[in-house]
Amino acid sequence: MEALKKGQYAMTYVGEMTNDVQANARFQQVTDKGGNPSYQTEMQLTNNPIVVIDATYGGNVSRVVNHSCDPYLFLRKVYNRGTLYPNA
């Protein structure tokens, strides 16, 4: 283990890109089943609506990073694979 430098890349947040309406429905479904719905992360993309990255299914270890009241990492959009938001 070694410390990260300020601004250094840490990892890729992986999940399914969806919109806020779909994300809210998924959040409710997971909550109703007694699950943990906190694996959704919102991003505001340039010239696009809010995008939600849902790491509940198909996510990686990055989904548990920043689970605190004092987050220590930030998201930066690097690439977009798929066609949900092709201009993102």
C-alpha positions in Angstrom: 0.0 0.0 0.0 1.2 3.5 -0.8 -0.3 6.9 -0.5 -1.9 8.6 -3.6 -0.7 12.0 -4.6 -3.2 14.8 -5.0 -4.9 14.5 -8.4 -3.4 11.0 -9.1 -5.6 8.4 -10.8 -6.9 5.8 -8.4 -9.3 3.5 -10.2 -12.1 3.3 -12.7 -15.7 3.5 -11.4 -17.6 0.8 -13.3 -21.3 0.4 -13.7 -24.3 0.8 -16.0 -25.0 4.3 -17.2 -28.7 5.3 -16.7 -30.8 8.4 -16.2 -32.2 9.7 -12.9 -35.7 8.3 -13.5 -34.4 4.8 -14.0 -31.9 5.2 -11.1 -34.7 6.3 -8.7 -36.8 3.2 -9.7 -33.8 0.9 -9.1 -33.0 2.6 -5.8 -36.5 1.9 -4.6 -36.5 -1.7 -5.8 -33.2 -2.5 -4.0 -34.5 -0.7 -0.8 -37.8 -2.6 -0.9 -35.8 -5.9 -1.0 -33.7 -4.8 2.0 -30.6 -4.3 -0.1 -28.0 -1.5 -0.1 -28.8 1.0 -2.8 -25.8 3.2 -2.2 -23.8 2.0 -5.3 -25.3 4.7 -7.6 -23.1 7.8 -8.4 -24.4 10.9 -10.2 -22.4 12.9 -12.7 -23.3 16.0 -14.5 -21.9 15.8 -18.0 -21.3 18.8 -20.3 -24.3 19.6 -22.4 -26.1 16.5 -21.0 -28.6 15.7 -18.2 -27.4 14.1 -15.0 -26.1 10.6 -15.6 -26.2 7.9 -13.0 -23.6 5.2 -12.9 -25.2 2.2 -11.2 -22.5 -0.2 -9.9 -25.0 -2.4 -8.0 -24.6 -5.1 -10.7 -21.4 -5.3 -12.7 -19.5 -2.8 -10.6 -16.0 -3.3 -9.2 -14.3 -2.4 -5.9 -14.5 1.3 -6.7 -18.2 1.2 -5.6 -17.2 1.1 -1.9 -14.7 4.0 -2.2 -15.7 7.3 -0.6 -18.4 5.8 1.6 -17.8 8.4 4.3 -19.1 11.8 5.3 -15.7 13.2 4.2 -15.0 11.9 0.7 -11.4 11.8 -0.3 -11.7 11.1 -4.0 -13.6 12.7 -6.9 -15.0 11.5 -10.2 -13.6 12.6 -13.5 -15.2 11.4 -16.7 -12.5 9.8 -18.9 -14.4 7.9 -21.5 -17.9 6.7 -22.4 -18.4 3.2 -23.9 -21.9 2.7 -25.3 -24.6 4.8 -26.9 -26.8 6.0 -24.0 -25.0 9.4 -24.0 -22.9 9.4 -27.2 -22.0 13.1 -26.9 -20.9 12.8 -23.3 
